[in-house]
Amino acid sequence: MSGSRSQSSGLRVQPAAFGAVPTGARLERIRRSPHFANGVFVNPEGARVGPSRGAALEMAKGFFRKDERVRRAPAGLIPVHSTTLADLARPPASGLRITWMGHSSVLAEIDGHRVLLDPVWGERCSPFPFAGPKRLHPAPLPLAALGPVDVVVISHDHYDHLDMPTIKALAGTDTVFAVPLGVGAHLEHWGVSEGRIRELDWNEATKVGGLTLTATPARHFCGRGLRNAQQTLWASWVVAGDEHRIYHSGDTGYFQGFKDIGAEHGPFDLTMIQVGAYSEFWPDIHMTPEEGLRTHLDLQGGGAGGVLLPIHWGTFNLAFHAWAEPAEWMKDAAEEVGQAVAFPRPGEPFEPAGRLPVEAWWRAVSGPIARPWRGARRAVDPAGTNRGDLDLAGER
């Protein structure tokens, strides 16, 4: 699908990382989408994308407060799994193996195929090499050492999910790219040939070898350049093989549609759920750990089952919460309902059907987490007198 061009704005020279806006046949297809109205893609159940003007001021103050900056970063070196390459050289015994590379980047080896989801190997999630959020830990192994990949799946075009240096490196391989509507314009701009791009609307599917990849709804937004045209779609993804099926949430706020996705495509052997970078300033477009757990249960038909892998935390500093808070709160919330959750170190492969990595490794390099997730506990004084419900969710 041709017709990509560079974004235009007041700048004479646009950074290549801005990508390209959809034009021509690609733009006409976008305009025919049932999820496109009044010149933009529309979220299920609606969504407030950013903070109000007053909230934006408070948000800016928070980013510059020293005590806030300290809590948003690890207190020591994040432990990266040291034998990733050797571990991946052995085929998965169960037919399904997952390797979290950090943030939302995951290598899924599923039924004889290798799928790379939201790969980000760059040092910064930014259009500029000298500014923007920088990695808090190195990539577990060089991208070139990863070996052949059958398909790269992209959830949306934000910099922490669609990384130009990574895409350019992959453009020289034979891999197929599965992306939401409009995102193919960026890929073509960076050297990926049109014939290797599968561009999907919500609820559309494509086959890659023995895998079926389906773009499913999400509640988020898009944009890379100075003029955000809102003309690329965001999506979650279902990857189904002959024996296994997995789900990647991309970035999303919680919405009732997860139940529909689960009913049509689930249950899943594993779900990869965004649980980091949440904030009261943008509650509609990112999920808290409790909402992430609820999403997993919705996808599984309402009960605990399969394995949940928390993603979108640990690698980049993108919000106000403490660095390890998403993992700590998810651990609490999942234990309350008996849900199996994997907590691998970056680069640590595991098989959902086997022994799960469950050690709270982040505690060794984290500052104190200000509050546990468990929202209400029964407090009893030393004399045994019931003091009523203690709302820990309200304490900081």
C-alpha positions, 0 to 999 in steps of 0.5 A: 500500500503506497502513498506515505509521506513525511509529516509536515509542520512548521519545522523545515526538517522533520526527525525521521522518527516522526514517521509518516502520515497515511495518504492515498489508498491507505488513508482511504481505507482508514476513512472506511473503518467503522471506528473512524469518525470526524477525522479521528479513530474513536475509542470504545466507551469513549476516553479522556486522553490527557489531563485538564489544564489545571491537572497538567500544571500539577502533573508538571510540578510532580515531574520536577519534585526531587522526592518524586523523581527518586521514587520513580527510579530503582534504588540499584541496578535492575537484575537482567537475566544473564543467559537469555541467548543460551536459554533460547537455543533450546526448544520450548518443551511445552510448545509455548515459551515467553521471554519478557525483554522489558516494558512491553517487548516480548518474544513469544515462541508459540507452536513452532513460530517466533513472534516479537511483540512491541520490540523496543531496543532503543536507548530512549523512547523519544524521537531524539537521541539526546532527550526523553525517557532513557532505559533503566536497564540494558536490553537482555541481548542484542537484537541481532542475536535474537535470530529469525522472527516470523512476525513482528506485532505492533500495538500502536505508534507511540515511541515506547512501542514503535521504535525506529532504530529497532524497526530499521534493524528488522527491515533488513530481515524477512519478517512480516509485520502485523500492525493496526491501520495506518501504522504501515505508513511509518514502517514504509518510511523506515524501509519496510517493504509494502509486501511485508506489512499486514495492516488490520482494523479491529476484529480483522485477522491475518495468517502467518504460517500456522498462526492467526493474528487478530487485532482486537479493540483497545482504549488508547490513542496514537501519535508521534509528530508535532501535529497528531492527526489521530489517523493511526489505530491502536490495538490489542492482539490475539495470537493463536497457534495450533495448540496455544493462544496468547493475548497482548494488551498493548496500551489500554484503559479498562473497558467492558470489551475485554469480556467480548474478546475473551468470549470470542478468542479465549481462554488464553494460555497467557495474557500480557497485560499493561499495568504500568504508567497509570495515573489519576491524570489519565485514568481512561488510557492506562490500567492500574494493577487491579484493573489489569487483573480484572482484564485478565479475568474478563479475558478468561471468562470470569475465573482465574486461569492461564498465566498473567504476565504484567508488562509496561513497567520496569524499563522506562520512567513514564508516570508518577508511581513508584518504580516497582509499584505495578509489580508489588500491587499486582502480586498482592491483587493476584494472591487475593484471588489465586491468580497465577502471575509470572514475574520474570527478570528482563530476559528470563524465558519461562513456559506458562505450563512449567515452573513460573518465575514468581520471586519478587526480585524488584524488592532488592533494588526498590525503594519502599512502596508507599502502600500495598494494593490490598485496599481494605483490611480488618485492623485489630488492636492489641486488646483484640478490639475491632477497629473497623476497616482500615483503608490502606488504599487511601494512605501514602 
